[in-house]
Amino acid sequence: MDKISFTLTKNEQEVMEVLWSQDKGLSRSEIIDLSKGSSWKKSSIHILLNSLLEKGAVKVDGYTRTGKNYGRTYTAALTQDEYQVMLLKQGMPYLNSKSAAITNIVSALITEDIDDETLDKLEAILQAKRDEEK
């Protein structure tokens, strides 16, 4: 991912979570329908989506027919994992190297009790990365 850097508001985060949960582009109406516990109006979603477009968090995926008109469909421009990594990097600007950031992040996350299954998964990820670089 390019050097995009932004943070999301609570409402933008909710929209992104809806987009991340789907494998296809969504219209404004679909986003409203899939938003659990939110009572957004179409105008609110329009403002949120424009903000997310400006930040580079979403992209226009295409167009769909809504009644007699056509409306845009939107998808996330980055994965949830990419966003979380970006937030971690923003919170640790003193880390100049990628390897230092990765080491510190993993180390901080595994200080809690961690089960063998999770450790096995981490080892598999590391081994796959080693094999990939050979």
Beta strands, then each sheet from edge to edge (+ up, - down):
strand 1: 58-66
strand 2: 69-76
sheet 1: 1+ 2-
end
